[in-house]
Amino acid sequence: MGYYDMVESSWQLSDAAQEYAQKAGRAVEPAEFWDKVFSQSPLVDADRTLRESPQRDRIFLKSPYGLQYRPAQKDWVPFRHGAVDLSNENNI
């Protein structure tokens, strides 16, 4: 999977969180998103997330990307937490 696809996968996971919040019809805290959405995803590095994000406001994926909660916007956006190598065209 190339980096573009990895970023797209993180956006799809962000969309799943947004759908969960809309269905809940109320404010949802990061810990609930973790329990109901992120912890069930095969994309998520659960061990690292549990270790490095006690508030569950940063979700680390198994790729170099993750999701970070923005409380003012009440949404999740991708961030990069690992190195990327764009010198290999197969990675793009």
GIKA-V580298 format. One record per residue. N is the residue number from 1. RES is the residue in one small letter. SS is DSSP state (h for helix, s for strand, l for the rest). Layout:
n->(N:N)
res->(RES:RES)
ss->(SS:SS)
//
This chain:
n->(1:2:3:4:5:6:7:8:9:10:11:12:13:14:15:16:17:18:19:20:21:22:23:24:25:26:27:28:29:30:31:32:33:34:35:36:37:38:39:40:41:42:43:44:45:46:47:48:49:50:51:52:53:54:55:56:57:58:59:60:61:62:63:64:65:66:67:68:69:70:71:72:73:74:75:76:77:78:79:80:81:82:83:84:85:86:87:88:89:90:91:92)
res->(m:g:y:y:d:m:v:e:s:s:w:q:l:s:d:a:a:q:e:y:a:q:k:a:g:r:a:v:e:p:a:e:f:w:d:k:v:f:s:q:s:p:l:v:d:a:d:r:t:l:r:e:s:p:q:r:d:r:i:f:l:k:s:p:y:g:l:q:y:r:p:a:q:k:d:w:v:p:f:r:h:g:a:v:d:l:s:n:e:n:n:i)
ss->(l:l:h:h:h:h:h:h:h:h:h:h:h:h:h:h:h:h:h:h:h:h:h:h:l:l:l:l:l:h:h:h:h:h:h:h:l:h:h:h:l:l:l:s:l:h:h:h:h:h:h:h:l:l:l:l:l:s:s:s:s:l:l:l:s:s:s:s:s:s:l:l:l:l:s:s:s:s:s:s:l:l:l:l:l:l:l:l:h:h:h:l)
//
